[in-house]
Amino acid sequence: MKEKIHPEYHVVDVHCSCGNTWQTKSTKKELRLEICSACHPFFSGKAKLIDTQGRVERFQKRYGKGTASAPATKKAAPATA
């Protein structure tokens, strides 16, 4: 292995804008985050499903989430000659 080409790892404090802090190792001397796993809506369980055009309801109505019956389809009438 070549000498003097590898970065030095430092033990750093990571600071999130929500106030959460923890320690990790990094090549940088300081880490500041805008969002972390403690305040991110997906990981914290505070995520809201925003549906402005009724797409979720339309999907559930069309495909019947959890129901056994399938939507009825129209059959073409036989052509008479």
OpenMM code with the backbone's topology and positions (N, CA, C; nanometers):
from openmm import Vec3, app, unit

residues = "MET LYS GLU LYS ILE HIS PRO GLU TYR HIS VAL VAL ASP VAL HIS CYS SER CYS GLY ASN THR TRP GLN THR LYS SER THR LYS LYS GLU LEU ARG LEU GLU ILE CYS SER ALA CYS HIS PRO PHE PHE SER GLY LYS ALA LYS LEU ILE ASP THR GLN GLY ARG VAL GLU ARG PHE GLN LYS ARG TYR GLY LYS GLY THR ALA SER ALA PRO ALA THR LYS LYS ALA ALA PRO ALA THR ALA".split()
positions = [
    Vec3(0.0829, -0.1170, 0.0000),
    Vec3(0.0000, 0.0000, 0.0000),
    Vec3(0.0887, 0.1252, 0.0000),
    Vec3(0.0512, 0.2228, -0.0785),
    Vec3(0.1296, 0.3455, -0.0843),
    Vec3(0.1069, 0.4279, 0.0420),
    Vec3(0.2090, 0.4951, 0.0830),
    Vec3(0.1997, 0.5797, 0.2011),
    Vec3(0.1610, 0.7211, 0.1614),
    Vec3(0.0979, 0.7926, 0.2521),
    Vec3(0.0621, 0.9343, 0.2397),
    Vec3(-0.0393, 0.9640, 0.1292),
    Vec3(-0.1195, 0.8644, 0.0886),
    Vec3(-0.2250, 0.8928, -0.0095),
    Vec3(-0.3641, 0.8725, 0.0487),
    Vec3(-0.3728, 0.8096, 0.1644),
    Vec3(-0.5025, 0.7794, 0.2249),
    Vec3(-0.5456, 0.8939, 0.3161),
    Vec3(-0.6726, 0.9263, 0.3153),
    Vec3(-0.7194, 1.0361, 0.4018),
    Vec3(-0.7194, 0.9952, 0.5480),
    Vec3(-0.7105, 1.0929, 0.6343),
    Vec3(-0.7163, 1.0672, 0.7776),
    Vec3(-0.8609, 1.0689, 0.8231),
    Vec3(-0.8970, 0.9720, 0.9056),
    Vec3(-1.0319, 0.9660, 0.9604),
    Vec3(-1.0311, 1.0269, 1.0988),
    Vec3(-1.1281, 1.1153, 1.1217),
    Vec3(-1.1406, 1.1833, 1.2496),
    Vec3(-1.2720, 1.1405, 1.3144),
    Vec3(-1.2736, 1.1365, 1.4459),
    Vec3(-1.3990, 1.1179, 1.5182),
    Vec3(-1.4650, 1.2552, 1.5237),
    Vec3(-1.5845, 1.2668, 1.4640),
    Vec3(-1.6509, 1.3971, 1.4540),
    Vec3(-1.7891, 1.3904, 1.5167),
    Vec3(-1.8388, 1.5063, 1.5572),
    Vec3(-1.9762, 1.5195, 1.6034),
    Vec3(-2.0611, 1.5620, 1.4851),
    Vec3(-2.1709, 1.4917, 1.4642),
    Vec3(-2.2647, 1.5265, 1.3588),
    Vec3(-2.3779, 1.6041, 1.4233),
    Vec3(-2.4120, 1.7212, 1.3681),
    Vec3(-2.5169, 1.8069, 1.4218),
    Vec3(-2.6275, 1.8203, 1.3173),
    Vec3(-2.7493, 1.7908, 1.3586),
    Vec3(-2.8658, 1.8081, 1.2720),
    Vec3(-2.9360, 1.9384, 1.3101),
    Vec3(-3.0115, 1.9934, 1.2166),
    Vec3(-3.0829, 2.1175, 1.2450),
    Vec3(-3.1937, 2.0981, 1.3478),
    Vec3(-3.2370, 1.9725, 1.3688),
    Vec3(-3.3404, 1.9468, 1.4697),
    Vec3(-3.2830, 1.9412, 1.6109),
    Vec3(-3.1489, 1.9410, 1.6228),
    Vec3(-3.0856, 1.9375, 1.7541),
    Vec3(-3.0258, 1.8022, 1.7875),
    Vec3(-3.0477, 1.7030, 1.7065),
    Vec3(-2.9945, 1.5697, 1.7302),
    Vec3(-2.8449, 1.5686, 1.6995),
    Vec3(-2.7655, 1.5067, 1.7867),
    Vec3(-2.6213, 1.4954, 1.7641),
    Vec3(-2.5765, 1.3534, 1.7916),
    Vec3(-2.4707, 1.3098, 1.7225),
    Vec3(-2.4094, 1.1804, 1.7445),
    Vec3(-2.2669, 1.1855, 1.6915),
    Vec3(-2.1884, 1.0840, 1.7245),
    Vec3(-2.0500, 1.0789, 1.6796),
    Vec3(-2.0324, 0.9715, 1.5743),
    Vec3(-1.9445, 0.9999, 1.4799),
    Vec3(-1.9094, 0.9051, 1.3762),
    Vec3(-1.7685, 0.9367, 1.3301),
    Vec3(-1.7200, 0.8617, 1.2336),
    Vec3(-1.5882, 0.8886, 1.1765),
    Vec3(-1.6059, 0.9431, 1.0369),
    Vec3(-1.5221, 1.0390, 1.0025),
    Vec3(-1.5310, 1.1019, 0.8718),
    Vec3(-1.3969, 1.1619, 0.8341),
    Vec3(-1.3804, 1.1903, 0.7057),
    Vec3(-1.2606, 1.2588, 0.6598),
    Vec3(-1.2729, 1.4085, 0.6832),
    Vec3(-1.3955, 1.4568, 0.7027),
    Vec3(-1.4172, 1.5981, 0.7345),
    Vec3(-1.4082, 1.6171, 0.8851),
    Vec3(-1.3816, 1.7383, 0.9271),
    Vec3(-1.3651, 1.7635, 1.0701),
    Vec3(-1.4959, 1.7976, 1.1397),
    Vec3(-1.5984, 1.8362, 1.0624),
    Vec3(-1.7279, 1.8714, 1.1203),
    Vec3(-1.8376, 1.8405, 1.0188),
    Vec3(-1.9496, 1.7867, 1.0661),
    Vec3(-2.0634, 1.7576, 0.9791),
    Vec3(-2.1883, 1.8249, 1.0340),
    Vec3(-2.2581, 1.8964, 0.9488),
    Vec3(-2.3854, 1.9593, 0.9849),
    Vec3(-2.4878, 1.9166, 0.8818),
    Vec3(-2.6024, 1.8682, 0.9294),
    Vec3(-2.7075, 1.8173, 0.8426),
    Vec3(-2.8330, 1.9025, 0.8528),
    Vec3(-2.9108, 1.9029, 0.7462),
    Vec3(-3.0407, 1.9696, 0.7494),
    Vec3(-3.1482, 1.8759, 0.8022),
    Vec3(-3.1341, 1.7474, 0.7727),
    Vec3(-3.2366, 1.6509, 0.8123),
    Vec3(-3.1684, 1.5178, 0.8431),
    Vec3(-3.2161, 1.4499, 0.9477),
    Vec3(-3.1585, 1.3208, 0.9868),
    Vec3(-3.2711, 1.2182, 1.0003),
    Vec3(-3.2359, 1.0975, 1.0403),
    Vec3(-3.3366, 0.9927, 1.0526),
    Vec3(-3.4338, 1.0181, 1.1674),
    Vec3(-3.3958, 1.1013, 1.2642),
    Vec3(-3.4852, 1.1321, 1.3762),
    Vec3(-3.5938, 1.2325, 1.3379),
    Vec3(-3.5642, 1.3196, 1.2406),
    Vec3(-3.6615, 1.4227, 1.2054),
    Vec3(-3.7179, 1.4054, 1.0639),
    Vec3(-3.6673, 1.3089, 0.9861),
    Vec3(-3.7195, 1.2867, 0.8510),
    Vec3(-3.8588, 1.2250, 0.8613),
    Vec3(-3.9569, 1.2768, 0.7878),
    Vec3(-4.0944, 1.2266, 0.7996),
    Vec3(-4.1094, 1.0785, 0.7678),
    Vec3(-4.0328, 1.0264, 0.6750),
    Vec3(-4.0454, 0.8842, 0.6395),
    Vec3(-3.9985, 0.7944, 0.7530),
    Vec3(-3.8850, 0.8251, 0.8132),
    Vec3(-3.8287, 0.7413, 0.9175),
    Vec3(-3.8946, 0.7635, 1.0529),
    Vec3(-3.9486, 0.8822, 1.0776),
    Vec3(-4.0089, 0.9109, 1.2074),
    Vec3(-4.1550, 0.8663, 1.2135),
    Vec3(-4.2145, 0.8268, 1.1006),
    Vec3(-4.3527, 0.7810, 1.0984),
    Vec3(-4.4530, 0.8943, 1.0899),
    Vec3(-4.4086, 1.0143, 1.0605),
    Vec3(-4.4982, 1.1287, 1.0515),
    Vec3(-4.5294, 1.1656, 0.9071),
    Vec3(-4.4988, 1.0746, 0.8155),
    Vec3(-4.5225, 1.1017, 0.6740),
    Vec3(-4.6718, 1.1033, 0.6456),
    Vec3(-4.7139, 1.1989, 0.5656),
    Vec3(-4.8538, 1.2094, 0.5266),
    Vec3(-4.8632, 1.1881, 0.3773),
    Vec3(-4.9638, 1.1143, 0.3374),
    Vec3(-4.9866, 1.0908, 0.1961),
    Vec3(-5.0687, 1.2066, 0.1426),
    Vec3(-5.0076, 1.2832, 0.0554),
    Vec3(-5.0762, 1.3988, -0.0011),
    Vec3(-5.1337, 1.3583, -0.1357),
    Vec3(-5.2648, 1.3612, -0.1455),
    Vec3(-5.3333, 1.3200, -0.2666),
    Vec3(-5.4297, 1.4306, -0.3045),
    Vec3(-5.3905, 1.5133, -0.3994),
    Vec3(-5.4726, 1.6284, -0.4344),
    Vec3(-5.5747, 1.5984, -0.5427),
    Vec3(-5.5538, 1.4920, -0.6178),
    Vec3(-5.6439, 1.4643, -0.7282),
    Vec3(-5.7227, 1.3357, -0.7105),
    Vec3(-5.7214, 1.2769, -0.5921),
    Vec3(-5.8006, 1.1573, -0.5662),
    Vec3(-5.7457, 1.0315, -0.6310),
    Vec3(-5.6182, 1.0267, -0.6560),
    Vec3(-5.5596, 0.9115, -0.7240),
    Vec3(-5.5624, 0.7854, -0.6389),
    Vec3(-5.5380, 0.8005, -0.5082),
    Vec3(-5.5377, 0.6841, -0.4200),
    Vec3(-5.6772, 0.6248, -0.4104),
    Vec3(-5.7781, 0.7090, -0.3889),
    Vec3(-5.9151, 0.6591, -0.3808),
    Vec3(-5.9589, 0.5952, -0.5126),
    Vec3(-5.9189, 0.6555, -0.6224),
    Vec3(-5.9555, 0.6011, -0.7535),
    Vec3(-5.8892, 0.4652, -0.7748),
    Vec3(-5.7638, 0.4498, -0.7308),
    Vec3(-5.6951, 0.3217, -0.7429),
    Vec3(-5.7619, 0.2162, -0.6561),
    Vec3(-5.7937, 0.2524, -0.5309),
    Vec3(-5.8567, 0.1562, -0.4416),
    Vec3(-5.9959, 0.1184, -0.4907),
    Vec3(-6.0667, 0.2138, -0.5480),
    Vec3(-6.1993, 0.1844, -0.6012),
    Vec3(-6.1888, 0.0932, -0.7235),
    Vec3(-6.0925, 0.1192, -0.8075),
    Vec3(-6.0773, 0.0430, -0.9311),
    Vec3(-6.0286, -0.0986, -0.9049),
    Vec3(-5.9294, -0.1131, -0.8171),
    Vec3(-5.8691, -0.2438, -0.7963),
    Vec3(-5.9092, -0.3085, -0.6652),
    Vec3(-5.9873, -0.2438, -0.5832),
    Vec3(-6.0438, -0.3018, -0.4619),
    Vec3(-5.9396, -0.3584, -0.3683),
    Vec3(-5.8695, -0.2716, -0.2978),
    Vec3(-5.7664, -0.3172, -0.2049),
    Vec3(-5.8272, -0.4098, -0.1001),
    Vec3(-5.7826, -0.5362, -0.0989),
    Vec3(-5.8267, -0.6312, 0.0008),
    Vec3(-5.9591, -0.7006, -0.0304),
    Vec3(-6.0231, -0.6693, -0.1420),
    Vec3(-6.1487, -0.7346, -0.1753),
    Vec3(-6.1242, -0.8463, -0.2745),
    Vec3(-6.2087, -0.9469, -0.2714),
    Vec3(-6.1925, -1.0634, -0.3575),
    Vec3(-6.2548, -1.0420, -0.4948),
    Vec3(-6.3519, -0.9535, -0.5063),
    Vec3(-6.4196, -0.9356, -0.6343),
    Vec3(-6.3386, -0.8460, -0.7262),
    Vec3(-6.3333, -0.8849, -0.8521),
    Vec3(-6.2629, -0.8064, -0.9523),
    Vec3(-6.3637, -0.7150, -1.0211),
    Vec3(-6.3210, -0.6044, -1.0772),
    Vec3(-6.4147, -0.5165, -1.1463),
    Vec3(-6.4728, -0.5852, -1.2691),
    Vec3(-6.5993, -0.5587, -1.2932),
    Vec3(-6.6679, -0.6208, -1.4056),
    Vec3(-6.6186, -0.5584, -1.5358),
    Vec3(-6.6047, -0.6429, -1.6370),
    Vec3(-6.5638, -0.5941, -1.7677),
    Vec3(-6.6760, -0.6219, -1.8662),
    Vec3(-6.6898, -0.5334, -1.9615),
    Vec3(-6.7933, -0.5497, -2.0621),
    Vec3(-6.7446, -0.6408, -2.1737),
    Vec3(-6.8318, -0.7315, -2.2167),
    Vec3(-6.7979, -0.8186, -2.3283),
    Vec3(-6.8634, -0.7631, -2.4539),
    Vec3(-6.7942, -0.7755, -2.5626),
    Vec3(-6.8479, -0.7256, -2.6883),
    Vec3(-6.9615, -0.8172, -2.7350),
    Vec3(-7.0656, -0.7560, -2.7850),
    Vec3(-7.1794, -0.8330, -2.8359),
    Vec3(-7.1385, -0.8986, -2.9687),
    Vec3(-7.1860, -1.0224, -2.9921),
    Vec3(-7.1497, -1.0893, -3.1177),
    Vec3(-7.2122, -1.0143, -3.2366),
    Vec3(-7.1367, -1.0069, -3.3408),
    Vec3(-7.1841, -0.9377, -3.4607),
    Vec3(-7.2877, -1.0248, -3.5309),
    Vec3(-7.3973, -0.9645, -3.5720),
    Vec3(-7.5017, -1.0392, -3.6451),
    Vec3(-7.4920, -1.0024, -3.7930),
    Vec3(-7.5131, -1.1019, -3.8786),
    Vec3(-7.5017, -1.0767, -4.0214),
    Vec3(-7.6344, -1.0765, -4.0888),
] * unit.nanometer
topology = app.Topology()
chain = topology.addChain("A")
for resn in residues:
    res = topology.addResidue(resn, chain)
    for name in ("N", "CA", "C"):
        topology.addAtom(name, app.Element.getBySymbol(name[0]), res)
